[in-house]
């Protein structure tokens, strides 16, 4: 595969970014992705600042390839995370769930490359105004927190491409080389992949969560918690309680109280598959085995090349 603006921007072999996922994206997964030619991202959302620092130090020992940290700006510790990545000279930061203007200038002053995740072409334009280096257009097929617009990746990517001249990364529902090719045909120059890496051998998610996921079918995930922040969840007892409450008119504060503390940790990391909050993307229905990261990336690129040659010869 030829170099493009994404591989050049981040200094990576393949235009593949591993989403910085809560309770999945530890230093083991992140370094494995970077060592295999992609860009690994630590998921700061489930790491207190002291623990994030520890994972950053382990990353520096585990790889000499480019890597970064994903910072969800709605997290109460976002300011601490920002100060920490600057202090530790993290090379790349992906921000999400907030305004990219807040930290981009500070990150650039520290020599950090910045990408921001958006769910609409409107916010893609705002990213360019904020001066970020790349935009991630994430459709609502993605796992975890989604945009209120509920725009699919196939619709969002070409609209984002028209809205900005910045290097563009597609995310949401991408778990194959064929999907990578489709995203690039629509104007993306790279892909951010979450679900496929969340179910890798190196992911820090529990075995119970991974085993449940590889047995899911189409329709087994759905957006919920729309009064808080639309979140794609596996249908389980937790989902049923939240969905029933929301349909019954529960307020955002009432939903927060019902969720309580540590619901995603309980579900994804500790393996409570009935009463935990289980975030995963729609592409999960196509994943039927847990594989090492190196094999996942090798298969992605092989599938991409087969698809490219088939299209050229059609």
C-alpha positions, 0 to 999 in steps of 0.5 A, spaced: 500 500 500 502 506 498 503 512 503 498 517 504 497 523 508 495 519 514 501 514 514 505 520 513 502 524 519 503 519 524 509 515 521 506 509 521 506 503 515 499 502 515 493 507 515 490 503 521 488 506 528 486 502 534 481 506 537 482 508 545 477 504 548 475 504 555 477 497 559 480 494 552 486 499 550 491 498 555 499 498 554 499 491 551 494 492 546 496 499 544 504 497 543 501 491 539 498 495 534 504 500 533 509 494 533 504 491 527 505 497 523 498 501 525 497 507 530 495 504 537 492 509 542 491 508 550 484 509 552 485 514 558 477 514 559 478 508 564 485 510 567 486 515 572 492 519 571 497 515 575 495 509 572 495 512 565 502 515 567 504 508 568 501 505 562 505 511 558 512 509 561 510 501 559 509 504 552 515 507 552 519 500 554 514 496 549 515 500 542 519 505 539 514 506 534 509 511 534 503 511 538 498 516 542 493 517 547 485 518 546 482 523 551 475 523 552 474 531 553 467 530 557 471 526 562 472 530 569 480 528 569 481 531 562 485 537 564 489 532 568 490 528 562 492 534 558 497 536 562 500 529 563 501 527 556 504 534 555 509 532 561 510 525 558 512 528 551 506 523 548 507 524 540 500 523 538 493 525 542 486 523 539 480 527 543 473 526 543 466 528 546 468 535 546 471 542 543 477 541 539 479 548 541 480 547 548 487 543 548 489 543 540 494 549 541 497 547 547 498 540 544 501 543 538 506 547 542 508 541 545 510 538 539 504 533 539 500 531 533 492 532 534 486 528 531 479 529 533 473 525 533 466 527 530 459 525 528 457 530 523 460 534 517 459 541 521 464 539 527 469 536 521 469 544 519 470 546 526 476 541 527 479 545 521 478 552 524 481 549 531 487 547 527 487 539 528 492 535 524 486 530 522 479 528 523 476 522 525 469 521 522 465 516 526 458 513 524 453 511 529 455 503 528 461 504 532 461 501 539 461 506 546 459 513 545 456 516 539 453 522 536 446 524 537 445 525 529 445 517 528 449 518 522 452 512 519 459 511 516 457 511 509 453 517 509 458 521 514 465 520 511 463 523 504 460 529 507 466 530 512 470 529 506 466 535 503 467 539 509 474 539 510 481 539 507 484 535 513 486 528 513 480 524 514 480 517 518 473 513 517 470 510 524 464 505 525 463 499 523 470 497 520 472 490 521 475 488 514 479 490 509 473 490 504 470 495 509 477 499 509 476 500 501 469 502 502 471 508 507 477 510 502 473 510 496 468 515 500 474 519 501 477 517 507 485 516 508 485 511 514 481 507 518 480 507 526 478 500 528 475 499 535 471 492 536 476 488 532 481 490 537 477 490 543 476 482 541 484 481 540 488 477 545 492 483 547 485 487 549 484 487 557 477 486 556 475 480 560 475 473 557 467 473 559 466 479 555 470 477 549 466 470 548 460 473 549 461 478 543 464 473 538 457 469 539 453 475 537 449 476 531 446 482 527 441 486 531 444 484 538 447 491 539 443 498 540 443 505 541 441 507 548 442 512 554 440 517 549 438 522 554 445 522 557 450 520 551 447 515 545 451 509 547 451 502 543 450 497 548 449 489 547 442 487 549 443 484 556 439 485 563 443 492 564 440 494 557 433 492 558 433 496 565 436 502 562 431 502 556 425 501 560 427 506 564 428 511 558 422 509 555 418 510 561 420 517 561 426 517 566 430 524 566 438 524 565 439 525 572 435 518 574 439 514 569 445 516 572 443 514 578 441 507 575 447 506 572 451 508 578 459 507 579 463 503 575 458 499 570 463 499 564 468 496 568 464 491 571 461 489 564 467 489 560 473 488 564 470 484 570 466 480 566 459 481 569 455 480 562 448 480 565 449 487 569 455 490 567 454 496 561 457 492 555 459 497 549 461 494 542 460 496 535 455 493 530 461 490 526 461 485 532 457 480 528 462 479 523 467 477 528 467 469 530 474 468 533 479 472 538 486 473 534 493 476 536 493 483 533 499 482 528 494 477 525 488 481 525 492 487 521 496 482 517 489 479 515 486 486 514 491 488 509 491 482 505 483 483 505 484 490 503 489 488 497 485 482 494 479 487 494 483 493 491 485 488 485 478 485 484 476 492 483 481 494 478 480 488 474 472 488 474 
